[in-house]
Amino acid sequence: MNQLWIGTYHGRHDGTQVTVTATRDDTLLEPYAWTCTCGATRSFAVDHGLARSAWRHTHPTLVDRLRPWVARLRRTRRTR
């Protein structure tokens, strides 16, 4: 097995408790990746940004939480 565990991040988003597992797999083109229990994944060529991205997915900022709401609001106004 070539996959190594790097870290685990616990948090919540969209009102759901989630866990993100960060791993490294040398057999892949982008060996650094994280996978969330919500189904989201993200991969990186280098480890820079891996921890920050995983942390932000489990602990979204106010701007991150408002972004989908603003997008829905804009779509609703365009259809009127």
N, CA, C and O atoms as a MOPAC input file, in Angstrom:
PM7 MOZYME 1SCF
protein

 N      0.85400 1    -1.19200 1     0.00000 1
 C      0.00000 1     0.00000 1     0.00000 1
 C      0.88800 1     1.23900 1     0.00000 1
 O      1.77700 1     1.36700 1     0.84200 1
 N      0.65600 1     2.14000 1    -0.92600 1
 C      1.46500 1     3.33800 1    -1.06600 1
 C      0.83300 1     4.56300 1    -0.43000 1
 O      1.43400 1     5.63800 1    -0.43700 1
 N     -0.35600 1     4.42600 1     0.11500 1
 C     -1.06000 1     5.57400 1     0.67000 1
 C     -0.67400 1     5.77200 1     2.13800 1
 O     -0.72100 1     4.83700 1     2.93700 1
 N     -0.29600 1     6.99700 1     2.47200 1
 C      0.08700 1     7.33800 1     3.84200 1
 C     -0.89900 1     8.34200 1     4.42200 1
 O     -1.30800 1     9.28000 1     3.73800 1
 N     -1.27700 1     8.14900 1     5.66500 1
 C     -2.16900 1     9.06600 1     6.35700 1
 C     -1.36900 1    10.29100 1     6.77100 1
 O     -0.28200 1    10.15700 1     7.33100 1
 N     -1.88700 1    11.47500 1     6.50500 1
 C     -1.22200 1    12.72300 1     6.87900 1
 C     -1.91700 1    13.36400 1     8.06800 1
 O     -1.25200 1    13.81300 1     9.00200 1
 N     -3.24000 1    13.41600 1     8.04800 1
 C     -3.96200 1    14.05100 1     9.14100 1
 C     -5.45500 1    13.91300 1     8.98700 1
 O     -5.96400 1    13.53900 1     7.93100 1
 N     -6.15200 1    14.22700 1    10.08100 1
 C     -7.60900 1    14.18500 1    10.10100 1
 C     -8.11300 1    15.50400 1    10.65900 1
 O     -7.57600 1    16.01900 1    11.64000 1
 N     -9.14000 1    16.04400 1    10.03600 1
 C     -9.73700 1    17.30800 1    10.45400 1
 C    -11.21400 1    17.07100 1    10.75500 1
 O    -11.93300 1    16.48900 1     9.94300 1
 N    -11.65700 1    17.51800 1    11.90900 1
 C    -13.04900 1    17.35400 1    12.31400 1
 C    -13.69600 1    18.73100 1    12.38200 1
 O    -13.07900 1    19.68800 1    12.85200 1
 N    -14.92300 1    18.83300 1    11.91900 1
 C    -15.64500 1    20.09800 1    11.95600 1
 C    -17.05100 1    19.90000 1    11.45500 1
 O    -17.58600 1    18.79100 1    11.47600 1
 N    -17.64500 1    20.98600 1    11.00200 1
 C    -18.98400 1    20.88300 1    10.45000 1
 C    -19.16500 1    21.93800 1     9.38400 1
 O    -18.56900 1    23.01400 1     9.42600 1
 N    -20.00500 1    21.59500 1     8.42800 1
 C    -20.43100 1    22.55800 1     7.41500 1
 C    -21.79700 1    22.13100 1     6.93300 1
 O    -22.14600 1    20.95200 1     6.98100 1
 N    -22.55500 1    23.08200 1     6.47600 1
 C    -23.94000 1    22.84900 1     6.05100 1
 C    -24.75600 1    22.18000 1     7.14800 1
 O    -25.69200 1    21.43400 1     6.86000 1
 N    -24.40200 1    22.44700 1     8.41500 1
 C    -25.13800 1    21.89600 1     9.54100 1
 C    -24.86500 1    20.43400 1     9.82100 1
 O    -25.58300 1    19.81700 1    10.60700 1
 N    -23.84100 1    19.86100 1     9.19800 1
 C    -23.53200 1    18.44500 1     9.34600 1
 C    -22.12800 1    18.27100 1     9.90200 1
 O    -21.20400 1    18.98100 1     9.50400 1
 N    -21.96600 1    17.32500 1    10.82500 1
 C    -20.64200 1    16.97800 1    11.34400 1
 C    -19.87500 1    16.23700 1    10.24600 1
 O    -20.39900 1    15.28800 1     9.66300 1
 N    -18.64200 1    16.65900 1     9.95900 1
 C    -17.84600 1    16.03700 1     8.90300 1
 C    -16.43600 1    15.73300 1     9.39200 1
 O    -15.96000 1    16.31700 1    10.36600 1
 N    -15.78400 1    14.81700 1     8.70500 1
 C    -14.39200 1    14.47500 1     8.96900 1
 C    -13.65800 1    14.44900 1     7.63900 1
 O    -14.10600 1    13.82300 1     6.67900 1
 N    -12.52700 1    15.13800 1     7.59600 1
 C    -11.69000 1    15.15800 1     6.40200 1
 C    -10.41100 1    14.38900 1     6.71700 1
 O     -9.77200 1    14.62900 1     7.74100 1
 N    -10.04300 1    13.47000 1     5.83900 1
 C     -8.81600 1    12.70300 1     5.98900 1
 C     -7.85700 1    13.09900 1     4.88300 1
 O     -8.17800 1    12.97900 1     3.70100 1
 N     -6.67300 1    13.57300 1     5.26800 1
 C     -5.64700 1    13.96300 1     4.30500 1
 C     -4.66500 1    12.80300 1     4.13600 1
 O     -4.23200 1    12.19200 1     5.11300 1
 N     -4.32400 1    12.51400 1     2.88400 1
 C     -3.43300 1    11.39500 1     2.59200 1
 C     -2.41000 1    11.76300 1     1.52700 1
 O     -2.52400 1    12.77900 1     0.84200 1
 N     -1.40300 1    10.89800 1     1.41400 1
 C     -0.40600 1    11.01500 1     0.34800 1
 C     -0.29400 1     9.65800 1    -0.31900 1
 O     -0.15600 1     8.63700 1     0.35500 1
 N     -0.35400 1     9.64400 1    -1.65300 1
 C     -0.23400 1     8.41700 1    -2.42800 1
 C      0.74700 1     8.67700 1    -3.56500 1
 O      0.40800 1     9.36400 1    -4.52900 1
 N      1.95300 1     8.13800 1    -3.46100 1
 C      3.00600 1     8.40400 1    -4.44200 1
 C      2.73800 1     7.83500 1    -5.82200 1
 O      3.45800 1     8.16400 1    -6.76400 1
 N      1.73300 1     6.99900 1    -5.97300 1
 C      1.44100 1     6.42400 1    -7.28100 1
 C      0.58400 1     7.34900 1    -8.15200 1
 O      0.39900 1     7.07600 1    -9.33800 1
 N      0.06300 1     8.43200 1    -7.58300 1
 C     -0.80900 1     9.35400 1    -8.31200 1
 C     -0.04100 1    10.55500 1    -8.84400 1
 O      1.01400 1    10.90500 1    -8.31300 1
 N     -0.56500 1    11.18800 1    -9.88900 1
 C      0.03900 1    12.39400 1   -10.45600 1
 C      0.00100 1    13.53500 1    -9.43100 1
 O      0.97100 1    14.27900 1    -9.28700 1
 N     -1.10000 1    13.66300 1    -8.73700 1
 C     -1.23400 1    14.63700 1    -7.64100 1
 C     -1.32300 1    13.82700 1    -6.34900 1
 O     -2.41400 1    13.42100 1    -5.95000 1
 N     -0.18400 1    13.58800 1    -5.68900 1
 C     -0.13600 1    12.62800 1    -4.58000 1
 C     -0.80000 1    13.08100 1    -3.27700 1
 O     -1.14300 1    12.23900 1    -2.44600 1
 N     -0.98500 1    14.36100 1    -3.08200 1
 C     -1.59400 1    14.85200 1    -1.84200 1
 C     -3.07700 1    15.09000 1    -2.05900 1
 O     -3.47200 1    15.72500 1    -3.03800 1
 N     -3.89900 1    14.58500 1    -1.15200 1
 C     -5.34600 1    14.73200 1    -1.32800 1
 C     -6.04200 1    14.67900 1     0.01700 1
 O     -5.50500 1    14.16100 1     0.99600 1
 N     -7.25900 1    15.23000 1     0.04600 1
 C     -8.12400 1    15.02400 1     1.20400 1
 C     -9.48000 1    14.57300 1     0.71100 1
 O     -9.90900 1    14.90900 1    -0.39300 1
 N    -10.14900 1    13.79700 1     1.56100 1
 C    -11.47500 1    13.26800 1     1.26600 1
 C    -12.35900 1    13.54100 1     2.46400 1
 O    -11.96700 1    13.28500 1     3.60300 1
 N    -13.55400 1    14.06200 1     2.21300 1
 C    -14.48800 1    14.39700 1     3.28300 1
 C    -15.60500 1    13.36400 1     3.34500 1
 O    -15.93900 1    12.73200 1     2.34300 1
 N    -16.17700 1    13.20200 1     4.53200 1
 C    -17.30300 1    12.28500 1     4.68600 1
 C    -18.53900 1    12.78700 1     3.95500 1
 O    -19.48100 1    12.01900 1     3.75900 1
 N    -18.56700 1    14.05600 1     3.54500 1
 C    -19.69000 1    14.58800 1     2.76800 1
 C    -19.58900 1    14.20000 1     1.29900 1
 O    -20.53300 1    14.41100 1     0.53800 1
 N    -18.44400 1    13.63000 1     0.88900 1
 C    -18.26000 1    13.22200 1    -0.48900 1
 C    -17.31500 1    14.10900 1    -1.27900 1
 O    -16.92100 1    13.74700 1    -2.38700 1
 N    -16.94400 1    15.25200 1    -0.74200 1
 C    -16.04200 1    16.16700 1    -1.43800 1
 C    -14.60500 1    15.65200 1    -1.36000 1
 O    -14.20300 1    15.05200 1    -0.36300 1
 N    -13.84200 1    15.89400 1    -2.42200 1
 C    -12.42500 1    15.54800 1    -2.44800 1
 C    -11.65800 1    16.65900 1    -3.13300 1
 O    -12.21900 1    17.43400 1    -3.90700 1
 N    -10.37100 1    16.72900 1    -2.83900 1
 C     -9.51300 1    17.69200 1    -3.50500 1
 C     -8.10900 1    17.12700 1    -3.50900 1
 O     -7.66900 1    16.56400 1    -2.50700 1
 N     -7.39300 1    17.26700 1    -4.62300 1
 C     -6.02900 1    16.75300 1    -4.70600 1
 C     -5.06400 1    17.87400 1    -5.07700 1
 O     -5.44600 1    18.88100 1    -5.67300 1
 N     -3.79900 1    17.66700 1    -4.70500 1
 C     -2.76300 1    18.67200 1    -4.89200 1
 C     -1.49300 1    18.01300 1    -5.40100 1
 O     -1.20900 1    16.86400 1    -5.06200 1
 N     -0.72800 1    18.73300 1    -6.21300 1
 C      0.54600 1    18.22600 1    -6.71000 1
 C      1.61800 1    18.29400 1    -5.62100 1
 O      2.50100 1    17.43900 1    -5.56000 1
 N      1.53700 1    19.29800 1    -4.77600 1
 C      2.47500 1    19.46200 1    -3.64900 1
 C      1.66200 1    19.64500 1    -2.37800 1
 O      0.45600 1    19.88800 1    -2.43800 1
 N      2.31600 1    19.52900 1    -1.22700 1
 C      1.57400 1    19.59500 1     0.02300 1
 C      1.19900 1    21.01400 1     0.44800 1
 O      0.46700 1    21.18500 1     1.42300 1
 N      1.68300 1    22.03000 1    -0.25700 1
 C      1.33000 1    23.40600 1     0.07800 1
 C     -0.16800 1    23.62200 1    -0.15400 1
 O     -0.66100 1    23.37600 1    -1.25500 1
 N     -0.87400 1    24.06600 1     0.84000 1
 C     -2.29600 1    24.32100 1     0.71500 1
 C     -3.18000 1    23.16600 1     1.12400 1
 O     -4.38800 1    23.34700 1     1.27400 1
 N     -2.61600 1    21.97900 1     1.30900 1
 C     -3.41200 1    20.81400 1     1.68200 1
 C     -4.08100 1    21.01500 1     3.03800 1
 O     -5.29800 1    20.87400 1     3.15800 1
 N     -3.29900 1    21.34000 1     4.04700 1
 C     -3.84000 1    21.49600 1     5.40400 1
 C     -4.82500 1    22.66700 1     5.46800 1
 O     -5.88600 1    22.55700 1     6.08300 1
 N     -4.47600 1    23.77200 1     4.83900 1
 C     -5.36300 1    24.95000 1     4.85900 1
 C     -6.69500 1    24.65700 1     4.17700 1
 O     -7.75200 1    25.04600 1     4.67400 1
 N     -6.64200 1    23.97500 1     3.04600 1
 C     -7.86000 1    23.63700 1     2.31900 1
 C     -8.74400 1    22.67800 1     3.12200 1
 O     -9.96100 1    22.85200 1     3.18500 1
 N     -8.12700 1    21.67600 1     3.72700 1
 C     -8.88800 1    20.71100 1     4.53100 1
 C     -9.49400 1    21.39000 1     5.75600 1
 O    -10.64500 1    21.12900 1     6.10300 1
 N     -8.73300 1    22.25100 1     6.40500 1
 C     -9.23400 1    22.97500 1     7.58200 1
 C    -10.39600 1    23.87100 1     7.18700 1
 O    -11.41300 1    23.91200 1     7.88000 1
 N    -10.25400 1    24.58400 1     6.08900 1
 C    -11.30700 1    25.50300 1     5.66000 1
 C    -12.57100 1    24.77300 1     5.23400 1
 O    -13.67200 1    25.30800 1     5.36600 1
 N    -12.42200 1    23.55000 1     4.72100 1
 C    -13.60000 1    22.76600 1     4.35500 1
 C    -14.38000 1    22.36800 1     5.60300 1
 O    -15.61000 1    22.34600 1     5.58800 1
 N    -13.66800 1    22.05300 1     6.68200 1
 C    -14.34100 1    21.64600 1     7.91800 1
 C    -14.71200 1    22.82600 1     8.80300 1
 O    -15.55900 1    22.69100 1     9.68500 1
 N    -14.09300 1    23.97700 1     8.58200 1
 C    -14.37700 1    25.18900 1     9.35600 1
 C    -14.55600 1    26.36800 1     8.40600 1
 O    -13.71000 1    27.26200 1     8.37200 1
 N    -15.64900 1    26.38800 1     7.63000 1
 C    -15.83600 1    27.45400 1     6.63700 1
 C    -15.96900 1    28.82400 1     7.30600 1
 O    -16.57700 1    28.96600 1     8.36700 1
 N    -15.38200 1    29.81800 1     6.65200 1
 C    -15.48600 1    31.19000 1     7.14900 1
 C    -16.88700 1    31.72000 1     6.85900 1
 O    -17.66400 1    31.08400 1     6.14800 1
 N    -17.19800 1    32.86900 1     7.40400 1
 C    -18.48900 1    33.49900 1     7.15500 1
 C    -18.68500 1    33.73400 1     5.65800 1
 O    -19.77500 1    33.51300 1     5.13100 1
 N    -17.64400 1    34.17500 1     4.98300 1
 C    -17.72300 1    34.41000 1     3.52900 1
 C    -18.01900 1    33.10000 1     2.80300 1
 O    -18.84200 1    33.07100 1     1.88700 1
 N    -17.35200 1    32.01300 1     3.20700 1
 C    -17.60800 1    30.70600 1     2.58900 1
 C    -19.05400 1    30.27200 1     2.78000 1
 O    -19.66500 1    29.71200 1     1.86900 1
 N    -19.60100 1    30.53000 1     3.96000 1
 C    -20.98100 1    30.12700 1     4.23900 1
 C    -21.99200 1    31.00200 1     3.50500 1
 O    -23.07300 1    30.52800 1     3.15700 1
 N    -21.66000 1    32.27500 1     3.26200 1
 C    -22.59000 1    33.18200 1     2.58600 1
 C    -22.55300 1    33.06100 1     1.06400 1
 O    -23.52500 1    33.41400 1     0.39600 1
 N    -21.45300 1    32.56900 1     0.51000 1
 C    -21.29100 1    32.49800 1    -0.94500 1
 C    -22.43000 1    31.74100 1    -1.63900 1
 O    -22.96500 1    32.26000 1    -2.61800 1
 N    -22.83200 1    30.54200 1    -1.18800 1
 C    -23.94500 1    29.84900 1    -1.86300 1
 C    -25.27000 1    30.59500 1    -1.70800 1
 O    -26.09600 1    30.58300 1    -2.62100 1
 N    -25.47600 1    31.23500 1    -0.57600 1
 C    -26.70500 1    31.98600 1    -0.34000 1
 C    -26.80200 1    33.15700 1    -1.31100 1
 O    -27.86800 1    33.41100 1    -1.87100 1
 N    -25.69000 1    33.87600 1    -1.51700 1
 C    -25.67600 1    35.01100 1    -2.44500 1
 C    -25.91000 1    34.52100 1    -3.87500 1
 O    -26.63800 1    35.16100 1    -4.63300 1
 N    -25.31200 1    33.40900 1    -4.24500 1
 C    -25.50500 1    32.86300 1    -5.59100 1
 C    -26.97000 1    32.49500 1    -5.82300 1
 O    -27.51000 1    32.76300 1    -6.89600 1
 N    -27.62000 1    31.88200 1    -4.82200 1
 C    -29.05200 1    31.55800 1    -4.96100 1
 C    -29.89400 1    32.81800 1    -5.06300 1
 O    -30.84500 1    32.87000 1    -5.84300 1
 N    -29.55700 1    33.82000 1    -4.29400 1
 C    -30.28900 1    35.09000 1    -4.33300 1
 C    -30.18700 1    35.73500 1    -5.71000 1
 O    -31.17800 1    36.23700 1    -6.24000 1
 N    -28.99700 1    35.72200 1    -6.28600 1
 C    -28.80400 1    36.29800 1    -7.62400 1
 C    -29.59600 1    35.52900 1    -8.68400 1
 O    -30.19700 1    36.13900 1    -9.56900 1
 N    -29.60000 1    34.19400 1    -8.60000 1
 C    -30.36500 1    33.39700 1    -9.56600 1
 C    -31.85300 1    33.68100 1    -9.44400 1
 O    -32.55600 1    33.75500 1   -10.45200 1
 N    -32.33400 1    33.83900 1    -8.22500 1
 C    -33.76200 1    34.10500 1    -8.00000 1
 C    -34.15200 1    35.45100 1    -8.59500 1
 O    -35.21600 1    35.57400 1    -9.20400 1
 N    -33.31400 1    36.44700 1    -8.42800 1
 C    -33.62600 1    37.78500 1    -8.95500 1
 C    -33.58400 1    37.82500 1   -10.46900 1
 O    -34.34000 1    38.57800 1   -11.08200 1
 N    -32.72100 1    37.03700 1   -11.08900 1
 C    -32.63600 1    37.02200 1   -12.55600 1
 C    -33.85500 1    36.39200 1   -13.18900 1
 O    -34.23100 1    36.75700 1   -14.30300 1
 N    -34.48300 1    35.44800 1   -12.49700 1
 C    -35.62600 1    34.73500 1   -13.08500 1
 C    -36.92900 1    35.48600 1   -12.92400 1
 O    -37.94300 1    35.07400 1   -13.48700 1
 N    -36.93500 1    36.54700 1   -12.19300 1
 C    -38.18000 1    37.31200 1   -12.00100 1
 C    -38.49900 1    38.17700 1   -13.16600 1
 O    -39.51100 1    38.87800 1   -13.15500 1

